[in-house]
Amino acid sequence: MPAQLSPPDAGGIAAGSQGSVSPSERTPG
């Protein structure tokens, strides 16, 4: 996996979201 994937981004990928998108946009709520 690309090193740019941070723990928050990894959570977004698990949800089926794009890792390139900012974690804040993929944060539930």
CHARMM-style PDB file with segment names, atoms N, HN, CA, C and O in Angstrom:
ATOM      1  N   MET     1       0.839  -1.202   0.000  1.00  0.00      PROA
ATOM      2  CA  MET     1       0.000   0.000   0.000  1.00  0.00      PROA
ATOM      3  C   MET     1       0.874   1.253   0.000  1.00  0.00      PROA
ATOM      4  O   MET     1       1.981   1.246   0.538  1.00  0.00      PROA
ATOM      5  N   PRO     2       0.372   2.318  -0.603  1.00  0.00      PROA
ATOM      6  CA  PRO     2       1.120   3.592  -0.611  1.00  0.00      PROA
ATOM      7  C   PRO     2       1.352   4.099   0.803  1.00  0.00      PROA
ATOM      8  O   PRO     2       0.490   3.956   1.671  1.00  0.00      PROA
ATOM      9  N   ALA     3       2.520   4.690   1.033  1.00  0.00      PROA
ATOM     10  HN  ALA     3       3.220   4.806   0.329  1.00  0.00      PROA
ATOM     11  CA  ALA     3       2.845   5.181   2.377  1.00  0.00      PROA
ATOM     12  C   ALA     3       1.949   6.354   2.763  1.00  0.00      PROA
ATOM     13  O   ALA     3       1.860   6.706   3.939  1.00  0.00      PROA
ATOM     14  N   GLN     4       1.282   6.963   1.772  1.00  0.00      PROA
ATOM     15  HN  GLN     4       1.354   6.676   0.817  1.00  0.00      PROA
ATOM     16  CA  GLN     4       0.464   8.139   2.058  1.00  0.00      PROA
ATOM     17  C   GLN     4      -0.811   7.751   2.820  1.00  0.00      PROA
ATOM     18  O   GLN     4      -1.501   8.614   3.363  1.00  0.00      PROA
ATOM     19  N   LEU     5      -1.116   6.462   2.855  1.00  0.00      PROA
ATOM     20  HN  LEU     5      -0.555   5.761   2.414  1.00  0.00      PROA
ATOM     21  CA  LEU     5      -2.325   6.039   3.547  1.00  0.00      PROA
ATOM     22  C   LEU     5      -2.124   6.132   5.053  1.00  0.00      PROA
ATOM     23  O   LEU     5      -1.306   5.407   5.619  1.00  0.00      PROA
ATOM     24  N   SER     6      -2.858   7.011   5.692  1.00  0.00      PROA
ATOM     25  HN  SER     6      -3.523   7.600   5.232  1.00  0.00      PROA
ATOM     26  CA  SER     6      -2.774   7.178   7.144  1.00  0.00      PROA
ATOM     27  C   SER     6      -3.862   6.326   7.792  1.00  0.00      PROA
ATOM     28  O   SER     6      -4.801   5.920   7.108  1.00  0.00      PROA
ATOM     29  N   PRO     7      -3.765   6.045   9.088  1.00  0.00      PROA
ATOM     30  CA  PRO     7      -4.791   5.268   9.794  1.00  0.00      PROA
ATOM     31  C   PRO     7      -6.215   5.763   9.518  1.00  0.00      PROA
ATOM     32  O   PRO     7      -7.094   4.938   9.269  1.00  0.00      PROA
ATOM     33  N   PRO     8      -6.479   7.081   9.553  1.00  0.00      PROA
ATOM     34  CA  PRO     8      -7.822   7.582   9.243  1.00  0.00      PROA
ATOM     35  C   PRO     8      -8.216   7.236   7.815  1.00  0.00      PROA
ATOM     36  O   PRO     8      -9.364   6.870   7.561  1.00  0.00      PROA
ATOM     37  N   ASP     9      -7.268   7.348   6.870  1.00  0.00      PROA
ATOM     38  HN  ASP     9      -6.336   7.645   7.076  1.00  0.00      PROA
ATOM     39  CA  ASP     9      -7.540   7.036   5.472  1.00  0.00      PROA
ATOM     40  C   ASP     9      -7.816   5.549   5.310  1.00  0.00      PROA
ATOM     41  O   ASP     9      -8.668   5.141   4.521  1.00  0.00      PROA
ATOM     42  N   ALA    10      -7.077   4.746   6.073  1.00  0.00      PROA
ATOM     43  HN  ALA    10      -6.385   5.077   6.714  1.00  0.00      PROA
ATOM     44  CA  ALA    10      -7.259   3.300   5.992  1.00  0.00      PROA
ATOM     45  C   ALA    10      -8.692   2.947   6.387  1.00  0.00      PROA
ATOM     46  O   ALA    10      -9.283   2.022   5.830  1.00  0.00      PROA
ATOM     47  N   GLY    11      -9.247   3.682   7.345  1.00  0.00      PROA
ATOM     48  HN  GLY    11      -8.767   4.434   7.798  1.00  0.00      PROA
ATOM     49  CA  GLY    11     -10.620   3.446   7.771  1.00  0.00      PROA
ATOM     50  C   GLY    11     -11.583   3.771   6.644  1.00  0.00      PROA
ATOM     51  O   GLY    11     -12.588   3.086   6.456  1.00  0.00      PROA
ATOM     52  N   GLY    12     -11.271   4.819   5.897  1.00  0.00      PROA
ATOM     53  HN  GLY    12     -10.455   5.376   6.049  1.00  0.00      PROA
ATOM     54  CA  GLY    12     -12.125   5.209   4.776  1.00  0.00      PROA
ATOM     55  C   GLY    12     -12.090   4.154   3.689  1.00  0.00      PROA
ATOM     56  O   GLY    12     -13.102   3.884   3.043  1.00  0.00      PROA
ATOM     57  N   ILE    13     -10.912   3.553   3.485  1.00  0.00      PROA
ATOM     58  HN  ILE    13     -10.090   3.773   4.010  1.00  0.00      PROA
ATOM     59  CA  ILE    13     -10.775   2.516   2.455  1.00  0.00      PROA
ATOM     60  C   ILE    13     -11.565   1.282   2.868  1.00  0.00      PROA
ATOM     61  O   ILE    13     -12.164   0.609   2.029  1.00  0.00      PROA
ATOM     62  N   ALA    14     -11.563   0.991   4.161  1.00  0.00      PROA
ATOM     63  HN  ALA    14     -11.076   1.538   4.842  1.00  0.00      PROA
ATOM     64  CA  ALA    14     -12.297  -0.166   4.657  1.00  0.00      PROA
ATOM     65  C   ALA    14     -13.796   0.037   4.419  1.00  0.00      PROA
ATOM     66  O   ALA    14     -14.542  -0.926   4.241  1.00  0.00      PROA
ATOM     67  N   ALA    15     -14.221   1.294   4.418  1.00  0.00      PROA
ATOM     68  HN  ALA    15     -13.615   2.076   4.562  1.00  0.00      PROA
ATOM     69  CA  ALA    15     -15.626   1.612   4.205  1.00  0.00      PROA
ATOM     70  C   ALA    15     -15.942   1.666   2.714  1.00  0.00      PROA
ATOM     71  O   ALA    15     -17.096   1.848   2.325  1.00  0.00      PROA
ATOM     72  N   GLY    16     -14.910   1.508   1.878  1.00  0.00      PROA
ATOM     73  HN  GLY    16     -13.973   1.360   2.194  1.00  0.00      PROA
ATOM     74  CA  GLY    16     -15.112   1.526   0.438  1.00  0.00      PROA
ATOM     75  C   GLY    16     -14.940   2.921  -0.130  1.00  0.00      PROA
ATOM     76  O   GLY    16     -15.384   3.194  -1.246  1.00  0.00      PROA
ATOM     77  N   SER    17     -14.303   3.810   0.620  1.00  0.00      PROA
ATOM     78  HN  SER    17     -13.942   3.589   1.526  1.00  0.00      PROA
ATOM     79  CA  SER    17     -14.084   5.172   0.152  1.00  0.00      PROA
ATOM     80  C   SER    17     -12.715   5.291  -0.497  1.00  0.00      PROA
ATOM     81  O   SER    17     -11.911   4.363  -0.416  1.00  0.00      PROA
ATOM     82  N   GLN    18     -12.437   6.424  -1.143  1.00  0.00      PROA
ATOM     83  HN  GLN    18     -13.091   7.178  -1.209  1.00  0.00      PROA
ATOM     84  CA  GLN    18     -11.137   6.631  -1.778  1.00  0.00      PROA
ATOM     85  C   GLN    18     -10.134   7.118  -0.739  1.00  0.00      PROA
ATOM     86  O   GLN    18     -10.425   8.030   0.034  1.00  0.00      PROA
ATOM     87  N   GLY    19      -8.944   6.502  -0.724  1.00  0.00      PROA
ATOM     88  HN  GLY    19      -8.707   5.761  -1.352  1.00  0.00      PROA
ATOM     89  CA  GLY    19      -7.926   6.894   0.243  1.00  0.00      PROA
ATOM     90  C   GLY    19      -7.359   8.262  -0.072  1.00  0.00      PROA
ATOM     91  O   GLY    19      -6.795   8.927   0.797  1.00  0.00      PROA
ATOM     92  N   SER    20      -7.514   8.691  -1.356  1.00  0.00      PROA
ATOM     93  HN  SER    20      -7.972   8.151  -2.062  1.00  0.00      PROA
ATOM     94  CA  SER    20      -6.949   9.975  -1.758  1.00  0.00      PROA
ATOM     95  C   SER    20      -7.759  11.133  -1.183  1.00  0.00      PROA
ATOM     96  O   SER    20      -7.279  12.264  -1.114  1.00  0.00      PROA
ATOM     97  N   VAL    21      -8.989  10.841  -0.771  1.00  0.00      PROA
ATOM     98  HN  VAL    21      -9.379   9.922  -0.826  1.00  0.00      PROA
ATOM     99  CA  VAL    21      -9.848  11.883  -0.220  1.00  0.00      PROA
ATOM    100  C   VAL    21      -9.418  12.204   1.205  1.00  0.00      PROA
ATOM    101  O   VAL    21      -8.941  11.330   1.928  1.00  0.00      PROA
ATOM    102  N   SER    22      -9.585  13.442   1.599  1.00  0.00      PROA
ATOM    103  HN  SER    22      -9.972  14.153   1.012  1.00  0.00      PROA
ATOM    104  CA  SER    22      -9.173  13.868   2.944  1.00  0.00      PROA
ATOM    105  C   SER    22      -9.923  13.061   4.006  1.00  0.00      PROA
ATOM    106  O   SER    22     -11.123  12.820   3.873  1.00  0.00      PROA
ATOM    107  N   PRO    23      -9.214  12.643   5.060  1.00  0.00      PROA
ATOM    108  CA  PRO    23      -9.836  11.869   6.142  1.00  0.00      PROA
ATOM    109  C   PRO    23     -11.039  12.586   6.742  1.00  0.00      PROA
ATOM    110  O   PRO    23     -12.006  11.944   7.151  1.00  0.00      PROA
ATOM    111  N   SER    24     -10.982  13.901   6.794  1.00  0.00      PROA
ATOM    112  HN  SER    24     -10.196  14.423   6.461  1.00  0.00      PROA
ATOM    113  CA  SER    24     -12.067  14.677   7.400  1.00  0.00      PROA
ATOM    114  C   SER    24     -13.367  14.480   6.629  1.00  0.00      PROA
ATOM    115  O   SER    24     -14.450  14.487   7.216  1.00  0.00      PROA
ATOM    116  N   GLU    25     -13.257  14.303   5.301  1.00  0.00      PROA
ATOM    117  HN  GLU    25     -12.378  14.297   4.825  1.00  0.00      PROA
ATOM    118  CA  GLU    25     -14.459  14.113   4.493  1.00  0.00      PROA
ATOM    119  C   GLU    25     -14.996  12.698   4.645  1.00  0.00      PROA
ATOM    120  O   GLU    25     -16.168  12.438   4.376  1.00  0.00      PROA
ATOM    121  N   ARG    26     -14.124  11.779   5.082  1.00  0.00      PROA
ATOM    122  HN  ARG    26     -13.172  11.991   5.301  1.00  0.00      PROA
ATOM    123  CA  ARG    26     -14.523  10.380   5.229  1.00  0.00      PROA
ATOM    124  C   ARG    26     -14.848  10.045   6.671  1.00  0.00      PROA
ATOM    125  O   ARG    26     -15.126   8.892   7.001  1.00  0.00      PROA
ATOM    126  N   THR    27     -14.814  11.066   7.539  1.00  0.00      PROA
ATOM    127  HN  THR    27     -14.589  12.002   7.271  1.00  0.00      PROA
ATOM    128  CA  THR    27     -15.110  10.818   8.951  1.00  0.00      PROA
ATOM    129  C   THR    27     -16.624  10.708   9.151  1.00  0.00      PROA
ATOM    130  O   THR    27     -17.358  11.624   8.780  1.00  0.00      PROA
ATOM    131  N   PRO    28     -17.104   9.599   9.732  1.00  0.00      PROA
ATOM    132  CA  PRO    28     -18.549   9.430   9.958  1.00  0.00      PROA
ATOM    133  C   PRO    28     -19.125  10.544  10.827  1.00  0.00      PROA
ATOM    134  O   PRO    28     -18.490  10.972  11.791  1.00  0.00      PROA
ATOM    135  N   GLY    29     -20.305  11.007  10.494  1.00  0.00      PROA
ATOM    136  HN  GLY    29     -20.821  10.660   9.711  1.00  0.00      PROA
ATOM    137  CA  GLY    29     -20.907  12.080  11.264  1.00  0.00      PROA
ATOM    138  C   GLY    29     -20.719  13.380  10.541  1.00  0.00      PROA
ATOM    139  OT1 GLY    29     -21.157  14.424  11.024  1.00  0.00      PROA
TER     140      GLY     29
END
